[in-house]
Amino acid sequence: MSVLEALRVPAELSARVPAEQRAPGRGRDDVRLMVSCGTEVSHHAFRELPGLLRAGDVLVVNTSATLAAAVTGRLCADGGGERVVVHFSTRGEDGRWAVEVREPDGRGSTRPRPGGPAGTVVRLPGGARLVLTEPLAPGAARLWWARVDTFVPALLARYGRPIRYGYTERDQPLSAYRTVFSLPSPDGAGSAEMPSAGRPFTARLVAELVSRGVLFAPLTLHTGVASAEAHEPPYPERFEVPGTTARLVNAARAGGGRVVAVGTTAVRALESAASEGGEVRAASGWTDLVVTPARGVRVVDGLLTGLHEPRASHLLMLEAIAGEAALHRAYTEAVQELYLWHEFGDVHLLLPEEDPHGVHCVSNAW
């Protein structure tokens, strides 16, 4: 259970369009940055990030590219030909896809519908068909494994659109859901939903960070479809931490640099590659790791992330990194200061109050 269950986030604090569309002349980095330094909270523009980090710090970034993972279809005749929207989540090792079948809400987004039953057939554009086979996990009703009789990446590229939820104002091009770190995957894999913590970064800001001695360490975790309404824990996801990233992170930690994950996906992947003693090794495959306060973190010192719903399971990860008191203080201030939530919203940097050498978290050498 989240420590923020009682917090109410007004609907008007949902970011409805990307930052660059809110006013003429704005860019992706025109968002606000809340910094938690232990239980201290300060407020900044995101462009101030280079002054809040130090030479030798490492930003761990997710290079997974967002897919156009929503496709409109129709249930076959036995289902009355009902119009549905299929959210493609994750490709399994046996070629099946984990999917969520939703119904249109009449406003351009979707709402939940009961999953299944097994054998349900959905007609997709271009003559393709999808057949639901079984729930993704025993007792799960939302995500189902499905067989699709076409090459799904090509289907998504031709007929798909980015997954969109009801708090957004209108459809956006796929480019609005990709970050400066996005790289295409040779097999067409990618993320069902954007690794959104990286969205405010621009090439110029990355160059400024590099010029100040901040390092970047890439990894990949292909995100599945989030549980926007039920806030379920994340399901297993595919990831890869390359050997170069493992060596860079280990060297930075040995030299006193802080390891700051850009997004909860980067935390999940990096911690999945860490030993109990905190050494990172090259790793790839599937991770079912759920970072909680009980499990803790072994490698990550800080986290740059968006603002999460008070019942979101990701908040357990934030609590593991920053502690309950820091999280409660920050989110209370975020509401008071009218920060914007969700993938097009403002961002939150969580840092330990002091590093292992006793240096205050936002002191810098410049």
N, C-alpha and C positions, 0 to 999 in steps of 0.2 A: 504494500500500500504506500502511495506517495505521501511525503510529508506536507504536500500542498493541496491535499484533497479539499480543504475548505476554501481555498483561494478562488475568487471569481474573476475571470477575465472578460470584461465587456466585449460584446460582439464588434464594437467599433474599433477595437484594437487588433482586429485581423487585417493583415496587409492584403489588400484586394488586387493590387497590380504591382508589377516590379518597380523598384525604386526609380529607374530611369524614365518611367512613364508618369511619375507623379507631378512633375513640373518641367518646363522647358529647360534644357541645358543640364539636366541631372544625369548622373552615371550610376553604374551598378554599386559603386562604393559610397554613394550618398545615403548611407544608413547610419544609425547610431550604434555605438559600442558601449555596452555596460561591462565594467571590469570588477570582478570579485577578487580581492586580494585578501585571502582569509575571509573574515566577516566584514571587512571594509569594502564599501562600494563606491565607485566613481563613474562618471559619465563622460563619454568622449564621442567624437566622430570616428567612423571606422578608419578614415585616412590617417588617424593618429597612431595606428597600430605599430608602425616601425619604431616609434618612440617609446613604446611600452614593452618591447622585447629587447633582448641583449644579444650581442655578438656571441655566437656559439650555441644559441637556442636552435632547436630543430622544429620546424612545422611539418607534421606528417599529413600528407594530403592524399585523398582518394581520387584516382584517375578514371574511375568508371564513368562512361558516358551514359546519359539518360536516354532511354528508348521512347519512341512514340508508342507506348504500351497499352493504350485504350483503343479498342476496335468495336464498332457497332455490329451487331448481328441479330438474328431472330431465332427463337426456339422453333424447332420443327413442329409439324402439324399437331402432334399429340399434345404439345404445349400451347396450342392455339395461335402459334405464330407471333407470340409476344416479342416486342422489340426489347433487346437487352444490350448492355455494354459489357464487354469482356475486358478485364484488366489482367494482362499477362504478367505474372510475377517472376517466376524462376524456371529455368530449364533443368530437368532432372537428368541423372546419369543414364536413364533408360530411354531418353528422348521425349518423355512426357513433359508437359508444362504444368506448373502450379498456376491456377487461375482463380480469379474472383469474378463471378457473374453478378452484375448489378443492374438496376433498372434506372432509366432516365428520369430525372426529376422535373423535366419541363423547363429548366432554366439553363441548360447547357452542361450541367454536371450530373451527378448520379446519387442514388441512395441505396442502402443495402437491400438485399432480397434474400430469402432463404436459399441456402446452397443445395445442390443436388436436385433430384436423387441420381444415383448411379445409372448410367445409360442415357441421361439427358443429352440430346443432340442440339448443337447450336450451328445454324448456317452462317457462314462468314462471307465477306466480300470475295469476289473472284471465284466463287464456287467451292471454296474450302469448307470443311466441316470439322467441328470439335465435338468430342464425346467425353463427358465426365465419367471417370472410372471409380474414384474413391476419395474420401477426405484426405487432406494432406497429413493430418494426424488423427489418431482415434478420438472420436467425440467432437472434432472440429467441424463447424458448420460453414465457415466463411470461405476458406481456401480449399480447392479440390484439385487433384491430379486429373489431367485431361490429355487425351490423344488428339493430335491435330494432323490432318492429312496433307499438310503443306509445310514448306520451310518458313518457320515463324518469323525470323528476322526480315525476310523479304516481304512477308505479309504486313508486318508493322511498318516497314519503310514505305510501302505503297499506300496502305489504307489507315494506318494508325495515327493517333494524335496523343499528345502528352496527357497523362492522368491529371484530372482537375477535380477539385473538391468545391463544395457549395459556397465557401467563404470567399472565393475569388470572383472577380467581376465579369471576366470574359475569357475566351480561349486565347492562348498565347502561342507563338511559334515555338518549335522545338528548341531553337537557339536560346530562348529565354530560360529554359530549364537545364542548360548545360553550363558548366563552369569553365574557367580558363585552364583548369587542369585536365579536362576531359580528353581521353584518347580513345580512338576506335579500337575495338577488340577484333582480332583476326577471324573469330568464329561468329561475329555478329552479336555476342553477348553484351549485356549492359545492365543498367539499373532501371527498374520499373518506375522509381521515383528519384528525383534529383538528390544527390548528396549536397544538400543546400547550404551547409556551413561555408563551403568554398565559393558560393555565388558572388559575394561582394568583392572578391579579389579581381584586380585588373592587371594587365601586363605591366603597366607602369608601377603599380604598388608592389608587385613581385620584384621588379627590378630594384626598387628602393630598398626593400627588405634584404635582398642579396647584397646590395652595396654596403649595407650596415653589418654584414657578417652573419645574418640569419640564414640558416640552411633549410633546404627543402628535401624531404624524404618521401618518395612516392610509394604507394601500395594500391591494391585494387580490392574492393569489395562490391559485388553487384547486389544492390539493395532489392529486396522484394517489395511487395505491396504492403503498405503500412495499414495498421488497424485504426483508421481515422475515427471510427465511432466507438469501438469496443476497447481500444487501448490494450490489446493483447501483447504479451512478450514477443520479441522477434523470433521468427522461425529460422531454421538453418539457412545460411547464405554462402555462396561461393566467394573465396577470397584468395589473394596471393600477396605474400610479403617477400620481395626479392632479396637475394643475399646482399646486394649493395645497400639497400635500406637497413637491413639488420646490422651491418657493419657500421653504418653511419650513426645509427641510434646508439649502439653500444659505445662507440667512440665519444659521442657527445656526452653521454652520461658519465663516462670515466673522466671527462675533462671538466665536469661541473656545469655543462649546458642543460637547459630544461627541455624536455620532450613535450611539445604541445600538439595534441591531436586536433586536426581541423575536421570536426564533426564526430558524431557518435559512431559512424561507420568505421572511421579510422581507429577509434579506440578498440572496437570489437575485433578488427583484423589484427592490429598490433599486439593486443593482449593475448590473442589466440596463438601467436607465434612466440610468446615469452615463456621461459622456464619459471619455476617457482622462485628461483633466485634472481629473476629479473634480466636474464640474458635473452636477447632476441636472436632467433635463428630463422633462416629462410624456411618458409612454409607455404603450402597451398592446399586447396581442397575445399571442404565444407566446414563451417564452424557453427556450432550450436551454443557458443558461449553467451551467457547473459551476465553482464557485469552488475553486481549488486554490492551494497555496503558490506555484506557478510563475506563475499569473495574478495572485494577490494581490487586495487590495480597494482600491477607489478612493475610497469615501465612508464606509464603516462604520468607526467607531472601536472599538466594543465590541459584545458579543453577550450576550444573556440567552437561555439555551437549557436543555433537559433534558440528561440524561446518556445518551450514545449507546453502543451496543455497540462493543467494541474493533475490529471489522472494518467498521463502518459507513462508507459513503462520505462522510457528513457531516463526519467528523473531519478530512478534508482542508480543509474550509472553516474549521473551528476553528483548525487549524494556520496557515492563511493569515492569520487575524486575530491570534492570540496567540503563535504560534511553537511549535516542537516541544518545547522545554524546558518551557515553561509548561504545555502540554497534558499532558505526561508527569507532571509534578509534581502537577498537580491531580487527575488520574484515579487516581494511586497513593494520594493522600490520601482520595479519595472512597471507595475500597474499604476502606481502613483505618478510616475514620470511619463506615462502614456507611450511606452515602447510598443512596437508593432510585432505581432506574432506571425508564425508560419513561414513558409519557404521564401516569401518575398519580403520578410520583415527584418527587424533589427537583430543584432547578434550579441552574444554574451561570452566574455573571456573569463574563465575561471583559473586562477593561479593559486598555488600555496602561498601562505603569508611570507615564508622565508624558504630559500633553497637550502640544500644541505650545508652550505658554507655560511649560513646566517645572513645572507644578503636579502634585503626586503624585495618583495616580488616586482615592484614597478620601478625600482631604482635602475638607472642605466648608465652606461659608461660614456655617453656622448655629451 
